[in-house]
Amino acid sequence: METTQTLAAPQVTRRPNRLVEKLLADRHSLPLTTALHLVPGALIVAAYELIAAPFVRAIAYPIFFAWAIALVIVLTPLMAGLFWLGHQRNGRASLRGVVAYTDRPISRGRITALIAALIVWMTVVSLALTPLDNLVFEHFFTWIPFEGAGGSATTYLDGYSHSKIVITMLISLPLTGFSLPLIEELYFRGFLLPRLAHLGWKAPALNTLLFSVYHFWAPWTVLSKLVFLFPAVWLVHRKHDIRISIGMHPGTTLLMATLGTVALILGYMP
């Protein structure tokens, strides 16, 4: 009589993705967080040099448009990467467990007042520190090869017709004015900053410093960025509410870009 043995199918255990584990860990090491802060900036410069600038020069539009394109090329996949991490953790495209400080612990009235104060702070201080940007540029960064480089953001628009400047600003407004700064906040303050929380007060200081340096296309603005960005970053770290920096950063850039575009259209700016 034959004896038949039935073997159970071997269980396949899915090995966790080590990269995902490192990225979603509660803590990031100093080398990892430095790379995660700075590599996107290097990629933006590469996208500008290799893709955006040649295209914009070919159509003879302000070089500011090239930086907007370069930012889109890098930050859009970066946002998709956050959703991919969320899918790895949650089984669906979600930022839960990826982006922190989203529980809204501050009341609506207080957060509104706080954001309004920070928008005023960022607007006034950034404009007041423009001479510092110019000074740093003239003493240390005149060798920068980027077209339109200078202490003032308007240098990226100089030398082009009024119509082309207006078109550039209208196209760029929803991007550089809101969408791209929003992605930066979700990534730098929502994803990276919480994973530095074990550093205490050094976490917002390091995050602000690395975020300022990340702007490789404008290194002369690092000092001024440290001054006008740190209060919001520190408050996000302290209060665990990302709405603070989202309200200040995209809020301020949208306000200033909108006012500048309207002024251009109405002829109040050359």
Buried (B, 14 or more C-beta within 10 A) or exposed (E): EEEEEEEEEEEEEEEEEEEBEEBBEEEBEEEBBBBBBBEBBEBBBBBBBEBBBEEBEEEEBBBBBBBBBBBBBBBBEBBEBBBBBBBBBEEEEBBEEBBBBBEEEBEEEEBEEBBEEBBEBBBEBBEEBBEBBBBBBEEEBEEBEBBBBBBBBEBBBBEBEEEBBBBBBEBBBEBBBBBBBBBBBBBBBBBBBBBBBEBEEEBBBBBBBBBBBBBBBBBBBBBBBBBBBBBBBBBBBEBBBBBBBBBBBBBBBBBBBBEBBEEBBEEEBE
